């Protein structure tokens, strides 16, 4: 289906039926339909009751007239009343004390109830629904007076048809109204969600769209925009101070390092002084490395590197990083191995991914004991690309996993290992920029040395 067709981007019914607008429309529509049904039921009940009352009055009036007729003239009176055309809706019958039909067009077909009006469907004598009143005379004869109740039956049938037809018409209209009323708000919510995802991806300059209607969605969007603006301003201030300190101090510290470097190579310098100068140079190198990492993290978190995104073979990048760190692993007596490297292509910044992978491999080598193994793999899991670096070190306690990705937090297991505490922060920043997930978990169930499995999970890569 072409994307330009308007219905190609319509939300699914499963999403529409969950909206408040759809539910309110259906609820109010159902209440309206119920009210109409109640009104129809009340009209039917009142009308049918009124017709029944009128029929009962007519039957009793006819019965009173016939009861007043002398017994000898009663058969002739009933025959005259039941003759065709005399009373189109009326039917009459006379039954002898012995139960034999005497006159009229109504026979003694069961059920026969004396003294009360009752309804009867088709019988052997007269067809059609009837209301019948039967009474016994002083001479033992039974006079039956009936009236055609087709009008009442047809009224009931008509009301039932109206109810069914109303349901068949109103229910689709109700659903259609709910769908029509829900499409607009659902599309607005979809736009708000897309902007929210953009903001969560680091674009704090993005803002929620405001339609200008002044409804609850506009109020929510305005509140979120104000909140994001304040967060953007606060983060910009903090980052500007951090970047300014790191940038401004890097230059003078570099000069100091260069001067110390030249001083360390001065002729006739005592050996003890040279050692102290070299130690100071190493400390300055550590400080400069930390400043460089801080500036790098700020650059990555700012999201200014998205123009470098391209389809990249991740397995080839992993192979490059393994070759790069093989000498360091050999020096530390750690086996750096390439496991399964599935041919996976991701849209990413190759330089940043190399930097993130380098930090993971460097950490794994540093924290692995001599004789240990570091395994790097690239696999596919349920439509996701998973890059895993697994070591045999002391691992990270579960309660410290969230802390170690923060700046300068190295965890309780690494005080004796040199480092700045910014490596995993760089990895987390790169993963966040790419909207990948960084997972840190024990590599195995060994409590003494559980190791660490660091995984970068690319869940929605457009190219795999």
N, C-alpha and C positions, 0 to 999 in steps of 0.2 A: 504494500500500500504506500503510495507516495507520501512523503512527509508534509507536502504542502497542502494536502487535503485537510480541512479543518477537523474532521472527525478522527483523523489519525492520532491526534494528541489528546483526545477526550479521556478523562479519567475512567477507570473501570467502575462497574456498578458496585463491586465489593468495597471500593473506597467511598463511593457516593453514599451508599446506604448507612455508613457510619457517621456521616456529618450531622451536626445538630440541626441544620436547616432542613435536611431531608426528614429527619425524625420528627421535627416539629410540624412540618407540612403534613406528614402522614398522620400524626397524632390529631392535629386539628381537623384534617379531612375526615378521619375515622369518627371523630366526635360529631362532625356535621352529618355524616351519613347515619350515624346512630340516632341523632336527633330526628332526622327525616323519617327513619324507620319507625321510631316511636310515635311520631305524628300520624304516619299512615296506619299503624296498628291501632292508635286511638280512634282515628276516623272510622276504620273498619268496625272496631268494637262498638262504637256508639251507633253507627248506621245499622249494623246487623241487629243490635239490641233493640233499636227503635222499630225496625221492620218486624222483628219477632213479636214485639209488644202489640203492634198494629194487627198482625195476623191473628194473635191470640184474642184480641178484642173482637175482630170480625167473626172468628169461629164461635166465640161465646154468644155473640149477638144472633148468629144463625141458629145455634143450638137452642137459645131461649125461644126463638120463633117457632121452631119445630116441636119443642116440648109442649108448647101451648096448643098444638093442633090436637083435636080429638083422636083417640086411638084408631077409630074406624077410618078416618081420613088420612092417617099418617102415611101409608104406602103411596097413595096418590100424590100427596104433597112432596114426598121425597123424590118420586119419579119426575114430577114436574120441575123440581129444583135442579135435578141432575141431567135434564134433557140438554142436548147439545145446543149451545148458543144462549141458554138461559143465564149461565154464570160461567164464563170461560175458565176462571181460576178456581171455581168451587167444585167439590165432589162430595157426594152424599151416599149414605148406605143405611139400610135397616136390617137388623139381624133378629131373628125370632128368639124366644127364650131357650129354644133347643139348639141354637147355634146355626140355624139355616138362614141363608140369604133370602130376604123377602123383596126388597126394592132397592133402587138406586144403582150407582156404578161402583160403589165401594163394597168389597166383600169382607169377610171376617179373617183376613190374612194376618198372621202373627207378625210382630207382636201387637197385642191389643191391650191398651191400658185405659182404664176408666177414670174419668174425672180430671185428667191432666192432659195438656197439649204435649204431643210428642212428635218427633220427626221420623219419617220413614222413607227409605229409598224406593226403587222400583218394586212393584208388586205384580201379582198375576192379574189383578183387576185393572189398575190404573198405573201407567208408567210415569216416571219422573219423581223427583223429590217432593214430598208432601209434609205438611204440618196437619196433624189429625187430632180431633177432640172427640172422644166417645163417652156417652153417658147412658145409664140404664133408666128406662121410664118406670112409672108405677106398675105398668102391666108386665114388666119383665123384658120388654124389647130393648135392644141396644141401638141408639141412634149414633151414626158416625158422620161427622162433618169434617171434610178435608179441604185444604187450600194449597194450590201449587206454590212451592217455595223456590222455584228456579231462579227468581231474581236474587234471593239471598245467596244461593249457591254460586251463581255467576259473579256476584259481588266479591265473594271470598276468592274465587279463582282469579278474578281480575286483580285484586290486591296482591295475591301471590305472584302473578306474572309481573306486576309493576315492581315488586320487591326484587325479583330475580333480574329483571331488565335493568333496574337502577344499579344493582350490584355489578352487572357486567359492564355497564357504561362508566359508573363512578370509580371503580377500582383502577382501571387503566388511566383514567383522567387524574386520579389521585397520585398514582405512581409517576405519571408524566409531570405533574406539577412539582412533585418532590424533586425529580431529576432536574427540571428546568431551574428551580430555585437553588439547587445545590451546586450546579456547575460553576456559576460565577464565584461564590466563596471558595470552592475547592481549588479553582485555578489561582485565586489570589493566595491561598495558603501554600500552593505549590511554588509560586514565585517567592513567597517569604521563606520557604524551606531552602530553596536554591541559594538565596542570598545568605541565609544563616550558614549553609555549608561553606560558602565562600568566605564568610567571616571566620568560621572555625578553621579554615585552611590558612589563616594568617593575614587575610586582606581586611585589616581593620578600617580601611577607608571605604569599604562597601557599606551601603545603607539600604534598609528595608524600603520597598516602594510604598508610597502613600497615595491612595486614589482620590483623596479630597472629599470623601463622603462623610467623614466624621463618625463612622461607625466603630464597632469594637475592634475590628482588624486595623483600622487606621490608628486608633488609640494605642493598640499594642505595638504597631510598627513605630510610631513616634516615640514611645517609651524605650523600645529596644534601641532605636537610633541614638537617643540621648545617652543611654547607658554605654553603647559601643563608642560613642564620641568621647565620653569621659575616660573609658578604658584606654582608648587610643592616645588621648592626651597624656594620661599618666604614664603609659608605657613609653611614649616618645620622650617624655622628660627623663625617665629612669635610664633609657637606652642612650639618650644624648649625653647624660652625665657620665655613664660607664664608658661609652665610646670616646668621649672627650678625654677622660682620665687616661684610658689605655693608649689613645693616639698621642696625647701630649707628653706622656711619660716615656713612650717608647723611643722617641728621638733623643732626649738627654741621656737615657739609660744606654742607648746604643753608643753614644759618644763616650760615656764612662767606660763601657766595655772595651771600646777600641783603644782608649788611653791605657787601660790596664793591660791590654794585650801587648801594646808597644812597650809598656814598662816591664812586663815579664820577660821581654827579650832584650833588655838593656844589658850591655856588657858589665862584667864584674858584679852582677846582682847576687847577693847571698842566696843559697839554695832554700833556706827557710822562708825568706821573703818571697821567692818565686812560687813556692808552694801555696803560701797564703793568697798571693795574687791569683793564681790559677783557680783556687777554691772560690774566690770572689767572682771570677769570670763564670764559673759553673753556676753559681747562684744567680748571677745576672741573666745567664742564658735561660734558666728556668723561669725567671720573672718575665723575660721577653717572650718566651714560648706561651706563657699564660696570657699575656696581653694579646698576642697574635691569635690565640684560640678564642678569646673573648670577642675580638673584632670579627673573627670568622663566624662565630655563632650569631652575632648581631646581623651580619650580612645575610646569612642563610635564613634567619627568622624573619627578616624584612621581606623575603620573597622576591628579591631582585634578580634571582637567577633562573627564572622560569623561561627566559628566552633561550636557554641552553638545552631545553628538553628535546629529545629525539629518540627514535626507536633504537634501542641498544641491546646487544646480546649480553645478558648478565653473566652467563657461564664463562664468556671470554674475559669479562672484567675480573671475575673471581680467579681465573687462571693467572692473570697478570699479577694480582695481589699476592697469590701464593708464591709465585716466582720471586716477587720483590722481597718477601719476608722469609724466604727459605734460609738465607745466610744467618739472620738473627735467630731463627729457630734452631739451626745447627749449633750456633754459638751457645745457646741456652740448653743444649742437649734435649730439645723437644722435637718430636716428630710432627712435622706439619704436612698433613695429607689431604689430598683432594678426593672426596667421596664421589657420589653420584652427581655429575654436573649435567643436568638436563638442558637441552638447548632451549632457553627461555628468552624471549624478547620483551622488554618493558620500555615504555615511553618515560624517560627519565633524563636527568643531567648526569652524564657519564663521569665527569670529574668529581661531582659531589658523591656519587655512589662509590667511586674508588676511595674517596676520603673516608666515608662511613665504614666500608669494609676493612680498610686499613686499620682504623681504630679498633674494630672488633677483633681482628686477627692479632694486633699488637697487644691488646689486653689479654687475650687468651694465652699468648706465648708468655707474657710476663707473670701471669698467675698460675701457670702450669708448673708442676715440679719437674726436676731433671728426670729424664726417662719417660715423661708423660707424652700424651698425644693430643694434637689439635686437629679436628676433622672439620672440613668445610664442604658443604653440599649445596646444591641447587635442585629443588624438586618442584613438582606440581602436586597440589593437594586440593581437590574439589574446585578446580577452576582458579586457584590462587597460585602465585609463584612464591616459594618459600626459600629464603637464603638463610642457612643455618651455620653458625660457628660454635662448635662444641669442644670444651676443654675438660681437663681432669683436675682442675684446681679446687680450692675450698668453696667455691660457689658464693652466692649471695643469699643471705637469709630472706625469707618471704617478706618480713616486715620492713626490709631495707630496699626492696626492689624499686619502689616509687622514689626513694630518696637519691639513689645513685645516679639517676639521670638528671638531677639538678646540678647546677654549677658548683664546683669545688667539693662536692660530697663524694668521698671515695669509699665510704662504707667502713665497717669495723674490721674487715678481713684484710685490708691493704695498707696498714700504716708502715710496714717495712718495705713496701714496693714503691720505687720512685714513680712519680707521676704528678700531674697537675689537677686531676679530678675533673677534667673537662672532656675527656675522650667520649664517654657515653652521652654527654650533653650534646656534642657535635653530631653523634649518630642519631639521637632523638630529634634534633633540629632538622637533619636531612630527611629522616623518615616523615616528619610532620609536613615538610614542604612538599613531598611527593604524595602525601596522603596515604602513606604506608603505615603499617603497625609494627612497633618494636616490642618484642616479647622476650622477657628474661625469666628463665625457669631452671630448676635443677636438671642436670643431664642424666642422672641416675639416682637410685634409691639409697646409695651409700651415705650414711649420715656423717662419717668421718671425712670423706672427701666427695661431696656430691657432684662437683663440677658445675659448669654453667653452660646452658644451651641458649645462645643469643640468636633470635630469629627475626629477620625482617620479612614481613608478610605483605605482599602486594595483592590486595583483594580484588581490585577492579582495574586491572590493566587493560587498556584498549588494544594492546598488541601482545599476543602470547603465542 
